[in-house]
């Protein structure tokens, strides 16, 4: 991504970012599912509330 911190004009900055995104090499396909590193959470007990 192009460094656009010094450009104050929002439209100009957006244009530069889009151009940089088009020029960048495409990302490789995922090898693992998206949520693979998320912590798995056990399901809570159904029915009565725990309070």
C-alpha positions in Angstrom: 0.0 0.0 0.0 1.3 3.5 -0.9 2.2 5.8 2.0 -0.5 8.5 1.9 -0.1 10.0 5.4 1.3 13.3 4.0 -1.6 13.9 1.6 -4.4 16.0 3.2 -7.0 15.8 0.4 -9.2 12.8 1.0 -10.2 12.3 -2.7 -6.6 12.4 -3.8 -5.5 9.9 -1.1 -8.3 7.6 -2.0 -7.3 7.7 -5.7 -3.6 6.8 -4.8 -4.7 4.0 -2.6 -6.9 2.5 -5.3 -4.1 2.7 -7.9 -1.7 1.0 -5.4 -4.3 -1.8 -4.8 -4.7 -2.4 -8.5 -0.9 -2.6 -9.0 -0.3 -5.0 -6.1 0.1 -8.7 -6.7 -3.1 -10.7 -6.0 -3.1 -12.5 -2.6 -2.8 -16.2 -2.5 -5.8 -18.4 -1.7 -6.2 -19.3 2.0 -4.7 -22.6 3.1 -6.6 -22.8 6.4 -10.2 -21.7 7.2 -10.6 -18.1 8.3 -11.4 -18.7 11.9 -8.8 -21.4 12.4 -6.8 -19.5 15.1 -9.8 -18.4 17.1 -10.3 -19.8 20.5 -13.1 -22.3 20.5 -15.8 -21.6 23.1 -17.9 -24.3 24.7 -21.6 -23.8 24.4 -23.2 -22.6 27.6 -25.9 -24.6 29.3 -29.3 -24.1 27.8 -32.4 -23.6 29.9 -32.2 -21.9 33.2 -30.1 -18.8 33.5 -26.9 -19.1 35.6 -27.7 -16.2 37.9 
